[in-house]
Amino acid sequence: MTDSTTLQQPAGANNLYGGLLSAQGLDLDQFETIHTQVQAWKTTAGTDVKFVEARELPIVDVILRFKAGTTQDTLYPGLAALTLSMLDEGSQAYTAAQQAEHLERLGAVMEKQVRLEHATLRLRSLSPPSLLDPALAVFTDLVAHPVFHPMALTRIKRQLLQNHASRERLPILRARSEVFRHLFNGHPYGNPLGSTAQGIEAITPEDLRAFHQRAYSASNLEMVVVGDLSPGQAQAISQQISQALPQGWSATELPAAPSAPSATIAVEQAGASSAILLALPMNVPANDPEFLALALASAVLGEGLESRLMVELRQRRGLTYGVHTHVLPLSAGGLFTVEWEVAPQHVQGTQALVETLLQAFIDEGPTQLELQLARKQLEGQLLRGIAQNRQLATLLTEVTHQRQPADHLDTYSARIAELTPADVRAVMQRRLALSHKVLVSVGPGVQQQPLPAPDQ
């Protein structure tokens, strides 16, 4: 899942620049040209690797993204999440306590995350070999050689169930789950948490070992390395990790997402406010040329204080602290979503208002000024993303997973600059239809009231 800045005429320059005379006269439309030297190769075990040499800081980021997300839970719902959770619970060489102690002593940090399509592990370490080499050894061992102790499994099962129960109690997360369950019923995307109590209970250490042997294979992995390394050093690291992993299995492509009827779903849940999610199916992969137009549309509609929805719902009516749009590309489908929280008595009123605003936006498209602001916002996000090794590594992981072209980062600004308001409107009209919407609200059931008049 960034505030935009309103462009002013020269007479308002002091407001725009906060009174800094030295900043006046700068051209906000001129962004730094991006030249990201991305090197790519495939290890002998079949792992695709992306590398960027960044010598500014003595830090190395290594990201491993396996196609081992919850969509691979073909045996028991919860298998993918449990497998990832158990990787740092002891290996053939170290106990869980030793793993944590070694990484802490070396100043290294390991993170992990499971999502629908992938399981991701990240190592961040200082680059001197005396620190990096032992950190990589611990990291590689826990990924490649977990032992899945039964006692640890019992504890992790309990933690996973508690975590999922707490997520379901958060209104916006419950709304997201309901959208996925409806739109992707019968599809691997249909269980967004990736677990059920029955599935978790049934999983054994043998199930985890079998899943790990397949899903954590070198040929089922995309690797990104960014930092204070030479290309030769990065190749050696990728080869070391790749060779240590199980070999020879790759996930198959997911089936296309099914079509689903429009629906309005109200979930009664105690609370001081209601969370609302409007979702439109959007079968547009991130590497489709039309995806950029939808990203610009999202920025205009609901990303930032000056976005259309924020102006109407917050500034003019005081109905919410924030309303946000997202474009979520998935390998076998995708969503265009609008999320907001509101007082329970204004659920139906804001639903109708957002639908009206969204339909008008699809019909009319953005203005030239709105599009200009959205471009600067997206370009600024990209520049901030490549400015730090950690964010750059994350970006490279995303564009690799999305099968973007090699020059994606370098040509991104030029490609969005080519899009006109008419282009964005045409793509929205082809790809988004309110007749297919799923509208979910989660909150207390109360008598509905009319919305306050705007600008009061």
N, C-alpha and C positions, 0 to 999 in steps of 0.2 A: 506491500500500500508510500507549501512554500508560498509565501505571499508575493503577489505581483505588485508592481509599482505603477501608479497612474502617470502616463506621460503628460507633461504640461507644456503650454506654449512658453516661449522665451520670457514673457512678462512674469511668469510664475516661477522663474528659475530658482529664486531663493528658497521657495518652499520645497522644490524638488531636491535640492542639494543640501537641505538643512542649513542654509546660510553660508556654506563654504564657498567663498569667491573663487578659490583655486580650482574648484570642480566645474565651474560654469564654462560652457563652451565644449565640454566633452560630448562626443557622439555616442549616444546610448545604443545605436544600431551597429556599432563596430565592436565585434567580439574577437578575441584572440583566435588566430587560425590554429586548429588542432592538428598536431602531427604525433600520433601515437605509434611508436615503433613496436608493433606486435609481431613476435616470432612464433611460428607454429611448427609442430612436428608430431609424429606418432611414435610411441615407444615400440620396441620389438614385441611387447605383450598386447599391443593394440589400443593403448590409451592415447586419446587426443590431448595434446598439451598446448597451452598458450602461455607465452612468457613476455614480460616487459622488464627490461633492465632499468632500475631506478636507483641511482647512487647517492641521492641527496641525504638519506638517512640510513644508518646501519641496521636496517630491519628487513626481514623477509616474510612475505605472506604466501602461504600454500593453501589452496582450496581444492578439496576433492569433492566432486559432485557425482554421486552414483545414481543411476536410474533405478533407485530402490525406495521410491516413495510409497505412500499408502495405496496407490493404484496397483501395486504389485502384491497386495494382500490376497492372493488367490486361494490360499489355504484357510487362514484364520484372520478375521479383522483385528488388527493390532500387531501383527507379526513384524511389519516394517518398523513401527515405532518402538517396539520392544527390542528389536535387534540393534537399532542405533543407540538406544538408551543403555544397552548392556556393553557397548564397546569399551567404555572406560571403567568397567567393573572387574577388571583383572584379565591378564593375558598369559601366554605361556612363559613369558620372561618376568613379569612384574605383577604384584598384587595391585588392587585399585589404589591403596594408600601409597604404594611406591610410585605408581604412575603420577599421581597428583603431586607427591613430594618432589620428584625429579623435575617435573615441568616448572614448579614454583621456584625451585632452587636455581634453575637455568634462566628464569625470567621469561619463560614462554607461556603462551595462553592458547588453550584448545577450546573450540566451540563446536557445537553440533546442532543440527536442525533437520526435522523431517517435514516434508510437504507432500502435496498430492503426487507430484511426478518425480521427486528426487529426495535423496538424503544427502546432506552436506556436512562435511567436517572441515574446519579451518584451523591451521596452526600459524601463529604469529610469534616470531622469534627474532632475537638479535642475530646479526649476520656473522660475527666472528666464528670461525670453525669450532673453537673450543666450546661455544654455546650452541651453535646451530646443529652441529653433527649429533651430539647426544639428544637434543630435543627431537630431531627427526627420527632418531632410533626409537625413542619411546612412542612417538606418534605413529610411526609405521607399524610397530609391533602391536599396538592396541587396535589399529584398523585391520591388520592382516591376520592376527592370531588370538582373537578373544577366546576365552574358555567357557563362558556362560555358566557360572556357578549357580546351582539350584537355589541356594539360600539368597543370593543377590537377586535372582529372578523373582522370588516371592516378594521381596521388598520393592523392586522396581514395578512389578505389576500393580501393587497397592498405590504407589505414587502416581502411576499413569492413570488409573481409574479416578483418583482424587483430582488430578489435574483436568481431566475431561469433564468431570462433574462441575468443577468451578468455572470452566469455560462456558458451559451450557447455561450457567446462571448469569453471565454477563449478557445483557440484552442485545448488543450489536453483534456479538459472536453467535448468539442463538439465532438471530435473524439471518446471518450468513449461512449457517448450517441448514436452516429451513429452505433457503433459496436453492442450495446445491441438491438437497434431497428431492426437491420437486423437479427442477430442470433436468437433473441427471439421474432420474430414477432408473435403476437397472444397469447403469453404467458405472465403471470404476470410480468416476468422480462423485458418485452419489452418496458416499459416506465421507464427508470432508474431514472428520476427526480421525478416520482410518481405524477405529477401534470400536469394539462392543464388549460389554462385560463378559458375555459368553465366549467370544473369541479369545480374549485375553486369558480367561481362566483355563482354556483348553491347551494353551501353548506350552510346550515342553522345551528343555534345553536342546533336545535333538532337532526339534522344529527350527529353532534359532540357528543351529549349526548348518542345517540344510539350506535355509534361506541365505545365510551369509555366504556359503560356498557358491551360490549362484549370483546373487545380486551384488555382492562386493567383489566381483571379478574385475580384473584389469581392463577387459574389453567392454565393460559396462560403466566405465568411468571417464569423466571429463575433468582434466586437471588444469589449474591456473597457478602460475608462479609469478610473483611480482616482487622486486626488491633489489637489494645490494648484492647482486650476483653477476657473474659473467654468463654468457650463453652456455659455455661448457659446463659450468657448475650447475646451472639449472637443468641441463640435459641429464647430468649424473643423478641429480635428486629425483627427477621424474622416472628415470630408469630404476633407481633403487626402490622407490615405492611401488612401481608397477610390477616389478618382478616378485616382490614379496607377497602380492595378493593372489587369491585364487585366479585360475585362468580359464578362459574359453567360453564364457556365457555372456549373452547380451539380451536385454529386454526387447520384446517385440513392440511394434507400434500399437498404440491404443486404438480401439474402434472409434469411428466418428460418433460424436455426441448425438443422442436422439432428439427429435423435436418434442416439445412439451406444450400443453395448452396453457393459456394465460390463467393466472390465479391470483386471488387476494387472500392472504393468510393472516389471521390475527391470533397471536399467542398471548394469553393472559398470564401476567407475571407481576408480582408485587414490585413496587418501586416508585420513586418520585417523578420519573420521566419515562417516556416511551422512545424506543429506538425503531427507526423505520428504514427499510432498505427497498429501493426500487431497482430491479435488475432486468436488463434486456439481453437476450442471447446475441452473441456477436462472434460469429464463426470466422474470425479474421486472425490468422497467425501473425506474430510479431514481425516476421520477415516479409509479409505481404506489403506491397507499396501503399496500400490503402490504410495500413495501420497508423502511419504518421498523421494522417488527416484526423483519425479518431482521437489520437493523443492530443492534437491541437484543440479539437472540439471539447475534450474533457477539461483542458486547461482554461478555456474560455468560460465554460459552464460552471465549474465548481472547484477550482483550485486557486485559492487566494482571496484576499479581502475584497477585491474589486470584481470577482467573478459574478456572473449573472445571478446565480442562485443565492450567493452570499449577500448581495445587495438587496434582493427582494425579501429573503427570509430573516436576515439579521439586521441589516442597516435600516430598512424601511419599515419593518414590522416588529422587530425585537422578539422573534419566535424561537430562536436557537442561537447557541454560541457558535456553531459551525455546521456547514453542509458541504459535503465533499463528493466529488465524482472520481471514478477510477475506470481505467480500461485494463482488464485482466485477460491477457492472451494465454491460452492453453494449447497443448499440442493437438487436442481433438475437439476444440471448441473455444469458448471464451465468453466474457461478460462485460457489459458496460453498466456500471452501477452508480446509484446516487444514495448516499447515506446521511442521515441526520437524526438528532434527538430533539424532542419537543415535549411540552407539557401534555399530559394524557388527554386533556379535553380538546386538543387541537390536532389530533392524529388525522382524522378524516379531512379536515380543512387543509392541512399542509400537503396531504397526499394529492388532493385535487389541484392545489396551486402548483406543486412541482410538476405534475403531469401536464398542466397547461403550459407552463414555461418551457418544459422539455419539448413538447410538440411544436410550439412556436419556433424554438431554436432549430429543430430539424427542418421545418418548413422554410425558414428565412435564412438560416446560416449566420455566421458571425459577421460583424462589421470589419472593415479594414483595420481600424484602430485596435479592436479586440484581438484580432489575429496577430498584429504586431506585438502587442503585449504578451500574448501566449508564446510567440516564438522566443522572445527575450527570456521568458521564464524557463522554457525548456532548455535553451542554450546555456543559461546560467546554471541550471541543475547539472548539465553535462560537464561544464567547466569545473564546478565544485567536485564532481565525482572523480575526475581524472587528476585532481590536484593532490590527492592523498593516496598513498599506496593501498591502504585498506579498501577505500571506496573503488579505486581502479580495479583491484582484484575482483571485487564483487560485480562490477560492471562487465568485466571480461567473462566472468562465469555466466552471467545472464545472456550476453550476446552469443556465447558459444552454445548454450542450451537452446537458444532460439534459432540457431542456424543462420545467423546473420552473415553477410558477406565480410571479407577480411577488412575492407576499408570502412566498415559501418561507423565507427567513432569519428573518423576523419571527415566523412562526408555528411554526417548527420545534420549539421547546421545548414549546409547548402541545400539539402533536400527539403527541409521544412521551409526554407526561404522561398522555394519555388511554388509552394501551395498558395492558392488564392482563396478568398471567401467562397467563390463559386465551386472550387474543388472540394472544399470541406463540406459544403452543403450537399453536393452530389453524393459524396461517400456516405454521409449520414442517412440520406434518403434511400440509398441502396442497402445499407447494412443494419439500420436501426428501425424498429417498428413497435410502437406502443401497443399494438394489438397482440404482441407476444410477451407482454410484461408479466413479471412476477412481483407482487407487492406484499411485503411482510412487515408487520408491526409486532413488537414485543413490549408489553407493559400492562399496567392495570386497566381494567375495563371501567370506563366512566362515561357519563353523559357528555356528548359532544357539544361544543359551542362554536359560534361563528368566529372567524378570524378577526383580529383587530384591523381597523382601517390602516392603510399604509401612511407613513410620514406623520404619525400623530405624536 
